């Protein structure tokens, strides 16, 4: 029988755990317009939340086909996540190609482009949107214009915000033979240009350099992260292919002058993945996985560097070997706390425990497909790093269809892109650069999207930074920090509710409409975590946690169910967590 102090402690622990559990509120379901391709959260304020619904618009029709352009609808939901208004901009966008809705602090803008074939010029426009009515609040204003020198030139641009989200950042490049330069422009909340265009260039062959990330720090430093490749000879002398060498990370001042280059060639190691992050009044953080072999199948270590954003100098460097022997055994908080209440260990549980012990003893490395997803600053000056196994590939099938009534047969080509998202790695780097704890939650999600004819991502060389696509939809995870706790939300098979560590048997999730959405609450200090069912996707439109948007202290996620007949059903949910 439990003593009174033990019972009181257990009660307080339960109350604490309950108070730390996040809360979710779903809005009413509504239907997307016919032909809509995407729905995402753009902004939230005291009056509600604003959504971007993208769709294609028919511009002209011919006997043998039709032409379309991208347009969009702005959807406003009130505080209760009920639809308040819906406004498309088909009339205002005539002659222009919709880009996106974009928020700078509390102001909302619509971005669009216009391309002149005669002048070979691409122009980017912006107009402010009245959030109260959803109408344009003024005329279109030109943000930038680029001109091709050669027909084969490619114009790329990307709009984002700086580290503290106070200004708009426009990164662009006109890429052609022999040129590898980038332009960075800064705009204030009213889209007024702050200073001139900053030109940044490097000495690499454009075919051997892939821009992966650009960060504009709060003190006006520009950080460029790129992947460098080199030509290698194939089996025949005439055959050459591009082989990944290493990452190139350079820091420039507000005038475009190179200030520092981060040394990524650490003791003959090869970086295979990296992420750059800065929060206001915090050090710039560069995290990278590395392998001991150039084409190794495993990740052998973790490199974390903190950089002074004012000087560009490295403050601390942490290079640590990592493998499964560092994993801390997960504890089930629901387990009995006294000998009288402990159940006898089942054969299945003993087998899973022995398998986990064997994995730790062997010290196996992690997959080279592990990719960084989030880095969180912790109250004790440490960092919590979340990474996920991610692999993408494409395959094509062909089918011959017999003709009839004297008509010839035909071939049908179907292209499928497969997204496989696996184990979730959680790691704490303390203020001294040491690994405080390391945990892995096993999961296996597989999402197949058909109909695509072009595959992006993977290890191909190209303008990676300028092409980011919102796929996969239902696999992956979303994360929300609340003080010392980090809440990780993801879809998984219902049978995996008790899975907490490697060695346990898991079921692959492929049919997300019948999955459960789980919340994993992680303590940043101890590394302890609990896993609980958040809701069932059978009861709501299938949630897309990976595409969730952090707005203020809340995580907004969209649920979406595509219908073969009828319009797509969607709903929006708001996730909050109290201290």
N, C-alpha and C positions, 0 to 999 in steps of 0.2 A: 504494500500500500504506500502511496506517495505521502511524504511528509508535507506539512503546510508550507514551509519555505520553498520546497521543490515545486509544489503545485502553483505557488504564487509566481515563481520565476518562469514556469512554463506558460502561465497565463499572460505575463508581461511580454514574453517573447512572441506569443501568438498575436497580441495586440499590436506590437511593433511591426511584425511582418505584415499584418493587415493594413496598417496605416501607410506602409511603404508601397503597397501594391498599386499599380497605376489604374486609372479609371478610364473607361472608354464610353463615348456617347455617339451613337449612330444617328444620322439624319434620315429623313424619309427617302425612299427610293424614287428616282426619276429616270426618265428615258433620254438617252442621247439622241441627237438628230440623226436621221438616216444618212449614212455615209461618213459619220464621224470616225476619226482614226485614233484619237487620244484624248485623255482628260487628266489634268494635273492642277495641283494647288499652286497659286501664284503669290497670294498675299492674304494676310489676316489682320483685322483691326478690331476695335471695340464694337463695331456694328455687325461684323460677320466675317465671312471668308469668300475669296474670289477665285474662280476656277477658269482655266483655259480649256476650251473644247475645240480641237482642231478638226478640220474637214476639208474636202476638196470641192471646188466650185467649177461647174462647166462654163467655159469661156466661149467656145465655138464648137460647131458640129458640122461634120462632113459626111459624105456618103460612106467613106471607108474608115471613118474614125472620128475621134473628138479630142479636144485639148482641154486641160483643166489647170487650175492654179490653186495654191493653198490659201485657205481663209480660216476664220476662227470665230468662235462665239465666246463672249464673256458671260459667265454665270455667277450671280451673287447669291450666296446663302446667308441667312440671318444668324443670330446667335444660337438659335435652336437647330441650325443646319437645314432649315427649310428654304426652298427656292424663293428668292425675293424678286429677281428679274433675270432676264436672258436677252442678250443683245448681240446680234451678229453685225459684222462690219463689211458686208459684201459691197455696199454702195461706196463706202469710204475707201475701200481697197481697190477699186477699179483702176486698172493700169499699174497696180503694184502687187508684189508677192508678199503675203503675210509671213512674218518671221516668228514673232512671239509677243506675249504680254510680259512686261518686265517691271519689277518694283524696285525703287530706290528709296530707302527709308519708308515713309508713309505715302509716297506718291506712286501712281500707277501709270505706265506708258504702254503704247502699242508700237511695235517696231515692224517695218516693212521695207522691201527693197524694190528697185526699179533698174532693169538692165537694158541698156541701149546697144543694140547690135551694130548700128552704124558707127557709134563712137567707141564701141567696145569698153563701155564704162558701166560699173555697178555702183549705185548710190543707195546709201542706207538712210532711211527717214524714221522719225519718231514723232508721236503726238500724245499729249497727255489725255488721260481718260478721267472723266468725272466719276468718282466712285459712288456717289449718291444715285446717279441716274444711269450710268453705264454708257453715256454718250461721250463723244470727243469734246474736250474742253478748249480746243484751239486748233490752229492749222498745223499741217505737217511741217516739221523742221528738219533740215538736212544735218545729219551727224557726220557723215564721211562719204568720200567718193574715191573709187579706185579705177584705174584704167590699165588695160592689157597693152603691153608693148608688142607681143607676138600672139598670134591666134591660139597657140598651144599653151599660153600662160593660164594658170589657175588662180582665181581670187578666192581667198579664204578669210573668214573673220569669225570672232566669237565674242559675245557680250557677257560680262559677269560683274561682280562687285569686288571692291578691295577687301582687305582682311577684316576691317571693322564694319563693312557693309554700309558705309556712308557715301560712297561715290560709285559711279558707273565706270567700268573699265572696258575698253574696246581694244582687242588684240587682233591684228590683221596681217596678211602676208599675200603678196603677189608672187607666186612661185613659178619660176621658169628655169631654163637651162643656165647653169652656172650661178644662180642667185639663191641665197639662203638667208633672207633678212626678215625681220618682223617689226611692226609698228605698234606702239602702245600709246593709247590716248586716255586721259582722265577727264571725267565730267562730274559736275556737282549735282545736287539733288534736282536742280532745274535744267539739267542737261547743258549747262554752260561749260565750254571747254576750259580746263584749268591748265594753262601753259600750252606749249606746242606739242607736236607729235614727237615721241621718243623713238628713235630708230636703233634697233639692236640687231647686230649681225654676228656671224661666226665664220670661221675659216673652213668649215666642213663642206664636202660635196653634198648638194641637196638630196641626192639619191641615197646617201649614207647617214642622213640625220633625220630623226623622227621626233618632232616636238610632242611631248607628252603632258606637260603641265606648265602653267604660268601663274605666278602668285605676285600680287601687288601688295606689299606689306603696309602696315599702318603708318610707317615713317618714310613712305615713298621709295622703297627699294623694290626692284623688279627681279624676281627669281625665275629663271628658265630651267626646266628639266627636260632633257632630251635623251633619246636612245641612239647610240652610235653603232653603226654597222661597218663592216669592211668586206671587200670582195675576196672570195676564195675560189680557187680553181676546182672545177668538178672532175669527174672521172676522165673526161677528155680535155685537152689543153684549151680548146675553144670555149668550153663550158665554164661559166662563172656564176656564182650565186652570192647573195648578201648574207653575211653571218653576223649575228648580234655580238658586239664587243663588250660594251659597258655603258653605264649611265654618265651623262655629262650634266653637271649642275653648276650654273654660274649666277652670280649676283651682280646686278648693275645698279648704278645710282639713278637719280631722277633725270639725268641728262643722257643716259644710255651708255655711260662709261663703265667698263667692266671693273668691279671692285674686288671681287674674290671668286675663286673657283674651288669648289669643294672636291677634295680628293676622294674619289670613289674607288680607286684601285688600291684596295687595302690588302697588303701582304699576299698578293697573287690571288685574291678572291674575285668572284664574278657576281655582281649584283644582278638579281633576276626580277626584282620588283621594288618599287619605291613610292613614297608619298611625302608631300610637303604640306605643312600646316602652320598657321599662326593665328592666335587670337589676340585681341587688343591688349597691349601692355604685357605680352608674353614673349618668350623667346621663340624664334623661328625653329621649327622642328623638322628634321629630315629623317625618315625611317626607311630602312631598306632590308630586304632579305638577301642573303648571299649564299653561294654554293662554292665548295672547295674545288669543283671541277667546272671547266668551261661549259660543258654540256651535261652537267650532272642531273640526275633524275630527282634529287632531293635538295631541300633547303638545309644548309648546315649551320647557319648562324643568323643573328640579327644585329644590324648596325643602327644606332640611334645617335644623331648629332643635334646638339642645341647650338644655335647661332645667334649672336648678338645682332638684332636687326638694325642697330645704329651704326655699327662698324663693319658688319659683314664677317667678323672673325668668329672662329669656332670656340664656343665656351667649354663644352664637354663633348667627348666622344666615347660612346659605349659600344664595344664590339664583343658580343657574347655568342659562344657556341650554344645551339639549342637542339634538343632532340626529345623524344618522348620520355626519357628517364627523368626529366624535370617536372613532369606533370604531377600535380597534387591530386591525390585521390579525392573524388567528390564525396560529400557527406549528405545523406538523406535526412533532412530536418524532420521528416515525418516518422523517422525510426523511433522505436521505443527507447526510453531513457533509463529504465531500470531493468535489472536482471529478470524480474518476474514478468515483464512485458515484452522481452526480446523473443521473437519467433525463431524457431530453429532454422538455420540457413538451408535453403532448398538446394537441390542438385543444380538447378539452372543458375542460381545466384553464385554458387561456389565455382561453377565453370566459368562464369563471366569474370569473377574476381581473379581467378588463376590466369585467365587470358590477359587481363589488364596487367597483372604483375609480370607476366612474361614480356609484354610489350615494353614495360618500363625497364626491365633488366637488359633487354637487347638494345635499348637506346636508339631505336630506328629514327631516321630523319623524317621531315615532313615533305609533302609533295611540292615540286617546283611550281605547281599551278596555284600555290597559295598567294592570294592577293590582298593588299591592305584595303580596308573599308572605312574604318573610323579611328581617330586618335583623340582621346579625351584628356584634358588637363585635370588633375585631381587636387583636392584641397591641401594635400601634404606635399605639393610641388612635384609630384610624380606624373607619370603618363600611363594611361591604359590604352593598349593597342588591340584593335579587333581586326582579324583577318579571316578570309574565307577561301576555301578551295574553289577555284572557278576555271571551267574549261568550256570552250565553244568550238563547234565544228559544223560543217555543212555537207550535206550529201544530196544527190539528185537521183531520182528514179525515172525510168522510161516505160511507157506502156503503148503497145501497138493496138489501134482500134480498126477493126475490119470495116471496109466500106460496104455499102448496100445500094441496090438499084443502079448498079453499074458505076457508082462513085468510087474513087480510089480510097484506100485506107489512110490513116493518119497516125502520127506519133504524138503522145502527150508526155511532156516533161514536167515533173514536179520537183521543186527544190525545198528542202527542209533544213532549218537551222536548229541545232540541238544545243541547249544550255544546260550544263551540269554544274550545280553548286553543291559543294560538300561540306566537310568538317569546318566548324567554327573554332578558331583559335583566339584565346583571350590571354593577354600577357601584361604584367605590371612592371614598368621600369621606374625605380624610385629616384629620388633627387640626386643620389650619388651615382646613378648609371647602372645600378645592379638590378638583376631580375628578381623582383619580389615574389612573384608566383607566376605560374604558367598552367593554363587549363585548356582542354579541348573537348568540345561537345560534338559527338559524332552525329552527322545528318547526311542524307543523300536525297537531293531533289533533282528531278529531270524534267525539263520543259522543252517541248518541241513546237516550233512555230513554222508553219508551212506557207508557201506562196512567195517567199522572198527569192529574188534572183541574184542578189549581191550580198556577200558576207563581209562584215567589217569586224575589226578587233583581232584577237589572237596575236600572232607574232609577225604579221605582214608589215611592210614598210610603207608609210604614207603619212598624211597629215592627221595623225591620230587625235591631236588636241582639238581640231576643228570639227571632228565628226564624233559626236556622242549620241547614242540612241537609247531610248528608254526600253531596253529589253535586257533580260527577260522580265516578264510581268509579275508572276506569282511566286517565283523562287527567290532565294536570297533572304535578306533580313533588313529591318530598320532598327535604329537605336536612339534612345532618348536619355540624356543624363539629368539626374536630379540630385545635386549635392554629391554625396559619397556613393550613391547608387546609380547603376546604369541598367536601363531596361531594354532588353533585346527582344524584338517581336518578329516571329517568323511562322510560316505555314509548315506543317509536318503531318505525317501519318498518325492517326489516333493511337495506333499500337505502340508508338514510340514515347508515350507520355512518361514512362519511367526511365527512359534512357538519359544518363547523365555523364557517362565517361566512356573512353575507348575500351573495347573488349566486350561491350554489350551488343547484342544482336539488334540490328535496326532494319526497318522496312523502307524501301525506296518510295518516295512520294512522286507520283506522276499525274494523278487526277486531283487537282487542287480544289475543285468544286466540292469534293467530299472530305477535304482535309480539316483539321483543327488548326486554329491559330494559337500559338503558345507565347507566353511571356516568360522570359528568363531574367530574373533579378540578380544582378552581380554586385557584390560588395567590393568596392575598389581597394579597400585597405587589406582585407583578408583573402580576397579571391574566391570566397565561398559564394555559391549561387544556388538558387532554387528554380524549378521549372514548373509552371502551372498552365493549365488550359485557360486561355483568355476568352475565346468564343469559338463557335463552330461556323465554318464557311457554308454549311448547309442552311444556316438560318439567315445569312446576309449575302449580298453579292460578293463574290470571291475577293478577299482582301489582297492588296499589292503592297506589302510592307516595305520592300526594297525601294519603291518609288515614293515613299512617304516624304513629306516636307516638314522640316523643323521651322516653325514660325513662333518666335518668342520662346515660351517655355512649354509649348505643346507640339506633339507630332500628329500631323494630319495624314491620314491614309485614305485611299480611294478603293472602293470595292466595285468590281465590274464583272458582269456576266454577259457574254456574247450570245445572241440568239440566232439560230438558223433562219427562223421566220420571225419577223418583228424587230423592233428596235432594241439596242443594247440597254440593259438595265444597270444603273450605277447608284451608288450611295457614298457619302463621305462620312468619315468618323474622326473624332477628335480625342486624342489620348493625352491625359495629363497625369502628373504624379506629384504628390505632396510630400514634404519632408516629414 
